[in-house]
């Protein structure tokens, strides 16, 4: 549906079915906003609202189609007659490990998630991904033990779980991916010197004064401080600091 056609249909109400119950909602709304229009409060399944956090993974069907479709509720527009359900959490297998005891080699991916070898190459995971990641490709890299390759290929993963929800081999691709990213970050990349310094400063109590000041500030004053904050310019260089840099 184009933007111009949406503007023409702004007042049109269409039926949707959430957990089997029928609601009439404006056709121009996303699933998330439509559910709020229908009276729901998002206690779970609502995070960034911008297609980044993966908290609103949704499965739905539309009339006259056998196909089960997936998307993010904050990005997907309602369709007349759609039946839908939000999956704020996918109960996938998650291996237990001590990241500090792992060496970062590909054999650890296989030992912690041996089910990766059950992949049948159906590509259902890739087709379900709302971030357009080639999930089947990075799972093939995981089978080959390429930790760096998996980490880089899965970098945009938002952990929504939709890939695993469609996998006939019952793999949990997103957990394999985040393990690879953690292993690569810990064992395959150089440590950031400025981050280590920041950790030392925190441990030494450099920010205690500012934290206590914030904790003792009234909510309305905090809101005003947030509105009045000095924002870093878009084209600022890496040495930019705000005019009040006492706690930087």
Number of C-alpha atoms within 10 A of each C-alpha: 8 6 8 8 10 14 10 10 12 12 12 12 14 17 18 24 18 17 10 10 10 15 17 17 24 21 21 23 20 19 27 24 21 22 21 14 15 14 10 11 12 13 8 12 21 19 16 12 17 12 19 18 16 28 25 28 26 23 19 18 18 17 11 7 8 8 10 13 14 23 23 29 29 25 17 15 18 26 22 16 17 16 21 23 18 22 21 18 16 15 11 15 14 13 12 7 10 6 12 10 7 12 14 24 17 19 17 18 23 17 11 15 21 13 15 21 15 12 17 11 13 12 16 17 26 20 19 23 24 20 19 11 18 15 25 20 18 23 26 17 18 27 22 16 19 20 28 21 21 27 24 14 19 24 14 12 22 17 21 25 25 28 24 24 21 19 20 13 15 16 24 23 28 23 18 25 26 18 23 28 23 15 24 21 15 16 15 15 10 8 11 8 8 9 10 11 11 13 10 12 12 12 11 10 10 14 14 13 11 13 12 10 9 13 11 10 12 9 11 9 11 14 12 10 12 10 10 9 10 12 9 11 8 6 7 9 9 6 5 10 13 11 7 8 7 8 10 10
